[in-house]
Amino acid sequence: MLSAMSSILLAWSALALVLLGIGRWVGRLVVGDTEFHPLQRFWFGWLGTLCFLQLWHFVLPVDGRALGVVALAGALGLVPRAREEARRVVGWLRAHPLPTGLFVVAAVWLSNQALAVPANPDTDLYFMQTVRWFSGHPVVPGLGNLHHRLAFNQSYHLYVALLDVGPFFHRGHHLANGLLLLSVLGPALAALLRLVRPRPRPTDIVWALLLAPLLDAGLGFNLSSPAADMAVSLLSVVLVMPVLAELPGNSRATSGRQVLGTTLLAAGALTVKLSMVCVAVPFWVTHVLVWWRRTRPSAWEVRRLALGALGLAALFLGPWMARGLVMSGYPLFPSTLGNPHLSWRVPEEVAHQESRYIAAFARRPGLPVEEVLGSSEWISHWLSKAWLSNREFLLPVVLTLLCLGGCALARLRGRRVPLPPLVPTLAALALWWMLAPALRFAGPLLWLLAAQSYLALSLALDGPASLSWRQVTVPLFAVLALGGFVPPPPLETGFPPPVTERSEPLRLPSGDVIKQDRGKCWEPPCAYEASPRLRLRRPGDLSAGFTVEEGPRSP
């Protein structure tokens, strides 16, 4: 157990340095600034790596060679200011021993929990096979014809494939999510501890309350699964940072470079998983409007920002949509929008069916699609189920309602209540509700709304610097955050043993033999409900891709 945990901790440490180094390159070359918050630099590095891997994957599989290039780029990004950065980090650690100690404890605990068997049900369905396709082949035309979910085009899986090398061969999923979680958990822990000091920052309340969903993520089945949902939730938190910095009590001025940083995060987030549109669009628009209102930019500054934003969008979304065209025949699969009618495209009826299935499953699983989407009866069932989810739904919703009720009373008494910062969060929740209202797709949004409501109430009353307010706040956040540990999670004893595959041979009309998934088929090529007209585009060559022959047309 200890050797496995040690290997994970060492790998996380090395990878964090690499991503921070790449983040410095991205900040300098793409945004024109290297002085972003370390959390933003880390995620700039992560998203910049994904952008590079999307381009790399057009030519080569994502394997040890790709990792070598990424590691070299990260090292070169760290070298110019390595001593200065090291002094800054050591100085901060010495000045803040308590948050440092808590972070180390959290890292050790997560390194153990990351050893768990990947338990997300979609791991067997398509996550693991997607990773292995990416690590074994360049992007494959028509891959969605083999299994339509292999064409979901989540760039997150390129990141997992990058880690699937060396001592972590076929174990990259044990590394992937824990490091991302730690990058956001650290600032949240530091914010909680700042609340007990004189004059904390108003945003510390929001960060501290987000400890609850962050620690829940460490307890969930996505920590050791190659699932993009955790990265989506964490990116949502990181995207909120620039908007939180504009709340009352913060003095940081908004700049065009900060807006470009948010643009980079938003554009990159969309490639991780398309559901990020619910968060990326409202918060990016909000940051642009805040910049416009505070700086009153000239026409030249507006044009410069617009060109920079369009360039960043093209840099991230261009290769991503091109990969979608290759894997499914559509740039935004399962949507058929922009269908160029490529010969290897997934049949349109399959794409439409999958799109409607996702919408229906998010509302009420287990019922026929037409029955769910044809009426609003699913809402009462959804509420009856969500009400039982204490940590995901009940606690944040009840806290939000109580705080907003307090804000209404404070306003009646003539107090100023800062509610505008809630607008982008409410807009994000509205988009989530319209598109796919499964609780797991909401990520941290419900907790974020609760945190912002609590902050608005605290500012309307005594203010976050008040001792009496902090005496209530700190125990409340501690109880909410630690409540998920009852009962405590079991400790893992080491890496799980290799899985036993459940599949059977499937002969295609061309004579090629692939595998039919029978519950656990991680090693390509595995078909899921294969069409009888499925065939390889070039017999014997998996990298050439798959297509489905057109059936006979009715007269």
TORKE-594093 format. One line per 3 residues: for each residue x, y, z of C-alpha. Coordinates in pm, whole numbers, always signed. Layout:
BEGIN
X/Y/Z ~ ...
END
This chain:
BEGIN
+0/+0/+0 ~ +270/+251/+99 ~ +476/+194/-214
+170/+244/-436 ~ +74/+561/-249 ~ +432/+689/-269
+444/+634/-644 ~ +121/+830/-687 ~ +244/+1118/-469
+573/+1137/-660 ~ +394/+1128/-994 ~ +154/+1403/-882
+444/+1621/-767 ~ +629/+1585/-1096 ~ +317/+1638/-1303
+220/+1948/-1104 ~ +558/+2106/-1177 ~ +528/+2021/-1546
+179/+2173/-1572 ~ +285/+2488/-1385 ~ +577/+2525/-1626
+349/+2484/-1927 ~ +106/+2726/-1763 ~ +379/+2989/-1758
+439/+2933/-2132 ~ +66/+2957/-2203 ~ +29/+3270/-1990
+320/+3440/-2167 ~ +257/+3333/-2526 ~ -120/+3314/-2542
-247/+3566/-2288 ~ +62/+3789/-2263 ~ +103/+3767/-1886
+284/+3530/-1647 ~ +157/+3676/-1318 ~ -170/+3490/-1291
-276/+3318/-970 ~ -93/+2981/-939 ~ -427/+2799/-959
-502/+2962/-1293 ~ -148/+2890/-1416 ~ -189/+2524/-1326
-511/+2499/-1525 ~ -366/+2702/-1812 ~ -96/+2436/-1824
-349/+2154/-1813 ~ -566/+2300/-2089 ~ -260/+2395/-2294
-147/+2033/-2270 ~ -487/+1915/-2394 ~ -465/+2156/-2687
-124/+2017/-2780 ~ -243/+1656/-2743 ~ -537/+1719/-2976
-294/+1828/-3248 ~ -47/+1548/-3169 ~ -321/+1287/-3192
-392/+1369/-3555 ~ -52/+1216/-3637 ~ +54/+984/-3355
-97/+796/-3062 ~ -78/+963/-2720 ~ +202/+755/-2569
+541/+798/-2401 ~ +668/+1021/-2681 ~ +391/+1272/-2616
+466/+1262/-2242 ~ +833/+1331/-2314 ~ +749/+1641/-2519
+508/+1767/-2253 ~ +763/+1709/-1974 ~ +1033/+1894/-2169
+803/+2191/-2233 ~ +712/+2205/-1865 ~ +1076/+2194/-1756
+1170/+2475/-1995 ~ +882/+2683/-1860 ~ +1009/+2647/-1503
+1379/+2712/-1563 ~ +1383/+3093/-1621 ~ +1243/+3175/-1275
+1300/+2850/-1088 ~ +1493/+3004/-796 ~ +1248/+3289/-751
+951/+3050/-759 ~ +1120/+2812/-516 ~ +1189/+3095/-269
+832/+3214/-297 ~ +690/+2866/-235 ~ +921/+2791/+58
+842/+3128/+211 ~ +469/+3070/+184 ~ +497/+2721/+334
+694/+2851/+632 ~ +446/+3134/+690 ~ +143/+2904/+667
+227/+2576/+845 ~ -135/+2482/+928 ~ -283/+2494/+577
+34/+2325/+450 ~ -12/+2044/+701 ~ -379/+2001/+612
-292/+1992/+243 ~ -29/+1724/+298 ~ -278/+1514/+495
-535/+1556/+217 ~ -278/+1456/-48 ~ -178/+1142/+142
-541/+1046/+195 ~ -628/+1105/-173 ~ -326/+900/-284
-482/+608/-97 ~ -835/+661/-227 ~ -701/+691/-582
-601/+323/-562 ~ -966/+213/-561 ~ -1118/+8/-840
-1272/+250/-1096 ~ -1640/+227/-1006 ~ -1807/+474/-1241
-2042/+251/-1451 ~ -1933/+422/-1772 ~ -1576/+303/-1714
-1668/-35/-1858 ~ -1909/+111/-2111 ~ -1667/+342/-2292
-1423/+540/-2071 ~ -1148/+281/-2056 ~ -1173/+176/-2417
-1159/+542/-2526 ~ -834/+590/-2335 ~ -680/+282/-2491
-781/+381/-2842 ~ -615/+718/-2786 ~ -296/+565/-2645
-272/+298/-2914 ~ -375/+476/-3235 ~ -389/+822/-3390
-742/+964/-3410 ~ -952/+698/-3584 ~ -1204/+794/-3855
-1555/+669/-3785 ~ -1468/+536/-3437 ~ -1825/+615/-3331
-1951/+346/-3567 ~ -1785/+84/-3351 ~ -1945/+230/-3036
-2114/+568/-3064 ~ -1998/+681/-2718 ~ -1636/+647/-2828
-1703/+956/-3044 ~ -1807/+1185/-2758 ~ -1475/+1366/-2811
-1390/+1457/-2452 ~ -1033/+1587/-2462 ~ -1000/+1483/-2097
-937/+1126/-2212 ~ -625/+1241/-2398 ~ -490/+1350/-2057
-557/+1006/-1907 ~ -390/+841/-2208 ~ -85/+1064/-2155
-43/+917/-1805 ~ -88/+558/-1922 ~ +285/+494/-1961
+579/+343/-1772 ~ +497/+225/-1419 ~ +142/+354/-1470
+77/+160/-1791 ~ -298/+84/-1785 ~ -309/+265/-1450
-317/+627/-1564 ~ -673/+665/-1435 ~ -540/+630/-1079
-336/+949/-1131 ~ -565/+1164/-1340 ~ -830/+1313/-1111
-654/+1328/-774 ~ -401/+1589/-888 ~ -676/+1807/-1037
-872/+1787/-713 ~ -571/+1883/-502 ~ -510/+2192/-715
-846/+2336/-606 ~ -860/+2180/-259 ~ -547/+2372/-153
-693/+2723/-203 ~ -1018/+2616/-38 ~ -836/+2491/+274
-630/+2810/+292 ~ -948/+3018/+262 ~ -1116/+2832/+548
-821/+2901/+777 ~ -809/+3269/+679 ~ -1161/+3308/+815
-1030/+3279/+1173 ~ -788/+3569/+1118 ~ -866/+3941/+1128
-1015/+4088/+810 ~ -1052/+3784/+585 ~ -1134/+3830/+220
-1505/+3815/+130 ~ -1433/+3545/-128 ~ -1287/+3324/+147
-1645/+3245/+250 ~ -1725/+3112/-96 ~ -1403/+2910/-122
-1450/+2764/+225 ~ -1807/+2652/+162 ~ -1696/+2483/-161
-1494/+2246/+59 ~ -1810/+2037/+96 ~ -1843/+1938/-274
-1465/+1918/-312 ~ -1427/+1665/-32 ~ -1733/+1480/-161
-1547/+1446/-492 ~ -1264/+1277/-306 ~ -1512/+1031/-159
-1692/+957/-485 ~ -1633/+690/-747 ~ -1490/+937/-1000
-1160/+982/-816 ~ -1009/+662/-958 ~ -1227/+645/-1272
-1128/+800/-1606 ~ -1438/+1023/-1590 ~ -1438/+1383/-1708
-1710/+1483/-1459 ~ -1460/+1570/-1184 ~ -1249/+1783/-1418
-1569/+1961/-1529 ~ -1665/+2039/-1168 ~ -1318/+2167/-1081
-1294/+2377/-1396 ~ -1627/+2529/-1302 ~ -1473/+2647/-975
-1165/+2786/-1150 ~ -1379/+2973/-1404 ~ -1564/+3143/-1120
-1243/+3290/-973 ~ -1223/+3602/-1196 ~ -1588/+3682/-1127
-1548/+3632/-751 ~ -1259/+3879/-758 ~ -1507/+4150/-861
-1729/+4108/-555 ~ -1760/+4390/-298 ~ -1456/+4409/-74
-1206/+4311/-344 ~ -980/+4575/-490 ~ -827/+4396/-788
-882/+4587/-1110 ~ -1021/+4404/-1410 ~ -788/+4394/-1710
-815/+4273/-2065 ~ -556/+4007/-1988 ~ -771/+3870/-1708
-1062/+3849/-1952 ~ -840/+3665/-2200 ~ -746/+3426/-1919
-1114/+3355/-1860 ~ -1159/+3311/-2236 ~ -882/+3052/-2241
-1040/+2863/-1951 ~ -1386/+2877/-2107 ~ -1276/+2766/-2456
-1056/+2488/-2318 ~ -1332/+2374/-2082 ~ -1572/+2317/-2372
-1331/+2063/-2521 ~ -1313/+1871/-2192 ~ -1686/+1797/-2201
-1955/+1977/-2397 ~ -2175/+2010/-2086 ~ -1929/+2282/-1970
-2126/+2521/-2192 ~ -2360/+2573/-1895 ~ -2079/+2731/-1691
-1838/+2863/-1954 ~ -2080/+3090/-2140 ~ -2250/+3272/-1845
-1927/+3336/-1655 ~ -1731/+3444/-1962 ~ -2007/+3688/-2062
-2020/+3820/-1705 ~ -1646/+3883/-1696 ~ -1657/+4066/-2029
-1944/+4287/-1907 ~ -1764/+4364/-1581 ~ -1449/+4457/-1775
-1654/+4679/-2006 ~ -1828/+4858/-1720 ~ -1518/+4914/-1507
-1262/+5012/-1769 ~ -1477/+5185/-2032 ~ -1243/+5057/-2307
-1169/+5239/-2627 ~ -1275/+5098/-2963 ~ -916/+4985/-3023
-908/+4797/-2689 ~ -1239/+4628/-2771 ~ -1111/+4516/-3112
-789/+4386/-2960 ~ -978/+4187/-2697 ~ -1225/+4053/-2953
-943/+3935/-3181 ~ -764/+3774/-2888 ~ -1080/+3596/-2775
-1154/+3472/-3127 ~ -796/+3350/-3162 ~ -815/+3155/-2835
-1150/+3006/-2932 ~ -1008/+2896/-3268 ~ -693/+2755/-3105
-888/+2528/-2871 ~ -1217/+2464/-3048 ~ -1082/+2430/-3403
-878/+2110/-3346 ~ -1149/+1979/-3113 ~ -1424/+2010/-3376
-1190/+1865/-3640 ~ -1139/+1561/-3416 ~ -1514/+1532/-3385
-1546/+1528/-3762 ~ -1290/+1248/-3783 ~ -1434/+1029/-3507
-1806/+1072/-3574 ~ -1848/+1274/-3894 ~ -1998/+1565/-3696
-1820/+1857/-3525 ~ -2049/+1852/-3218 ~ -2160/+1488/-3185
-2417/+1371/-3081 ~ -2560/+1687/-3237 ~ -2573/+1663/-3616
-2531/+2040/-3653 ~ -2286/+2121/-3932 ~ -2311/+1774/-4091
-2073/+1767/-4393 ~ -2199/+1418/-4493 ~ -1865/+1241/-4466
-1858/+880/-4580 ~ -1762/+746/-4236 ~ -2017/+944/-4034
-2223/+778/-3764 ~ -2574/+722/-3906 ~ -2787/+1028/-3839
-3062/+827/-3674 ~ -2806/+694/-3421 ~ -2687/+1047/-3343
-3042/+1177/-3298 ~ -3132/+880/-3079 ~ -2829/+932/-2855
-2893/+1304/-2818 ~ -3252/+1243/-2709 ~ -3146/+957/-2482
-2904/+1185/-2293 ~ -3175/+1447/-2242 ~ -3426/+1186/-2122
-3183/+996/-1900 ~ -3084/+1318/-1721 ~ -3451/+1380/-1640
-3583/+1034/-1553 ~ -3372/+722/-1614 ~ -3539/+395/-1700
-3840/+519/-1897 ~ -3879/+534/-2277 ~ -3736/+850/-2428
-4061/+964/-2587 ~ -4250/+921/-2262 ~ -4002/+1140/-2070
-3953/+1415/-2328 ~ -4318/+1422/-2432 ~ -4446/+1567/-2104
-4342/+1749/-1786 ~ -4438/+1464/-1552 ~ -4072/+1384/-1499
-4029/+1699/-1285 ~ -4216/+1564/-982 ~ -4022/+1238/-999
-3695/+1430/-1035 ~ -3770/+1637/-726 ~ -3869/+1331/-523
-3532/+1172/-601 ~ -3322/+1489/-568 ~ -3474/+1561/-226
-3311/+1242/-97 ~ -2963/+1356/-207 ~ -2863/+1539/+109
-2512/+1641/+9 ~ -2571/+1711/-360 ~ -2909/+1884/-339
-3085/+1924/-4 ~ -2812/+2096/+199 ~ -2708/+2357/-61
-3070/+2431/-160 ~ -3188/+2473/+200 ~ -2885/+2692/+282
-2953/+2905/-28 ~ -3319/+2955/+62 ~ -3238/+3048/+422
-2972/+3297/+315 ~ -3188/+3454/+45 ~ -3469/+3486/+300
-3225/+3663/+531 ~ -3118/+3889/+244 ~ -3482/+3984/+181
-3530/+4080/+547 ~ -3206/+4279/+544 ~ -3320/+4467/+236
-3652/+4552/+403 ~ -3450/+4707/+684 ~ -3260/+4926/+440
-2938/+4724/+420 ~ -2747/+4700/+93 ~ -2755/+4339/-33
-2498/+4250/-307 ~ -2698/+4001/-514 ~ -2572/+4072/-872
-2282/+3823/-840 ~ -2545/+3548/-818 ~ -2668/+3621/-1172
-2410/+3414/-1369 ~ -2457/+3120/-1131 ~ -2835/+3136/-1175
-2789/+3157/-1553 ~ -2561/+2851/-1543 ~ -2820/+2658/-1341
-3094/+2761/-1586 ~ -2891/+2626/-1879 ~ -2821/+2306/-1686
-3192/+2261/-1614 ~ -3288/+2310/-1980 ~ -3018/+2084/-2130
-2955/+1788/-1898 ~ -3068/+1835/-1534 ~ -2894/+1536/-1378
-2742/+1631/-1042 ~ -2400/+1502/-1143 ~ -2398/+1742/-1438
-2459/+2039/-1206 ~ -2114/+1993/-1053 ~ -2054/+2252/-780
-2318/+2500/-905 ~ -2572/+2439/-628 ~ -2303/+2472/-361
-2166/+2780/-536 ~ -2509/+2943/-525 ~ -2535/+2858/-155
-2190/+3003/-89 ~ -2262/+3324/-278 ~ -2596/+3361/-99
-2422/+3316/+236 ~ -2164/+3577/+139 ~ -2435/+3822/+31
-2607/+3779/+368 ~ -2282/+3823/+561 ~ -2202/+4144/+372
-2555/+4273/+431 ~ -2528/+4215/+806 ~ -2205/+4229/+1005
-1966/+4160/+719 ~ -1721/+3866/+691 ~ -1463/+4044/+911
-1698/+4045/+1210 ~ -1586/+3811/+1489 ~ -1942/+3706/+1570
-2009/+3619/+1206 ~ -1688/+3416/+1178 ~ -1770/+3229/+1499
-2077/+3096/+1320 ~ -1915/+3054/+980 ~ -1608/+2843/+1058
-1787/+2565/+1256 ~ -2066/+2558/+996 ~ -1824/+2506/+709
-1624/+2247/+902 ~ -1937/+2043/+979 ~ -2063/+2064/+621
-1725/+1968/+477 ~ -1652/+1681/+714 ~ -2006/+1544/+717
-1933/+1336/+411 ~ -1679/+1131/+610 ~ -1948/+968/+825
-1896/+673/+809 ~ -1526/+704/+715 ~ -1425/+558/+377
-1223/+233/+381 ~ -850/+242/+314 ~ -720/+82/-5
-440/-176/+15 ~ -278/-127/-326 ~ -344/-114/-698
-636/-340/-796 ~ -559/-660/-989 ~ -601/-671/-1369
-961/-700/-1482 ~ -1108/-1011/-1638 ~ -1246/-921/-1977
-1597/-1024/-2073 ~ -1635/-1025/-2450 ~ -1674/-1262/-2743
-1542/-1265/-3100 ~ -1747/-1085/-3364 ~ -1683/-1145/-3733
-1762/-856/-3965 ~ -1901/-909/-4319 ~ -1554/-823/-4451
-1410/-1121/-4262 ~ -1228/-907/-4001 ~ -1273/-1020/-3640
-1330/-773/-3357 ~ -1484/-817/-3011 ~ -1840/-785/-2892
-1870/-623/-2548 ~ -2032/-850/-2290 ~ -1997/-629/-1982
-1624/-549/-1953 ~ -1427/-494/-2269 ~ -1146/-246/-2217
-899/-350/-2486 ~ -989/-234/-2841 ~ -1157/-309/-3069
-1483/-371/-2880 ~ -1821/-314/-3038 ~ -2134/-224/-2845
-2458/-325/-3016 ~ -2269/-340/-3347 ~ -2460/-271/-3665
-2471/-572/-3902 ~ -2343/-334/-4171 ~ -2032/-233/-3972
-1702/-279/-4155 ~ -1342/-157/-4149 ~ -1269/+117/-4401
-954/-71/-4494 ~ -961/-446/-4418 ~ -714/-545/-4149
-624/-185/-4053 ~ -789/-58/-3734 ~ -629/+286/-3767
-808/+340/-4098 ~ -1135/+346/-3905 ~ -1487/+216/-3937
-1791/+286/-4145 ~ -2148/+159/-4170 ~ -2260/+65/-4518
-2583/+223/-4630 ~ -2874/-17/-4627 ~ -3113/-69/-4915
-3338/+230/-4969 ~ -3710/+182/-4967 ~ -3879/+260/-5300
END
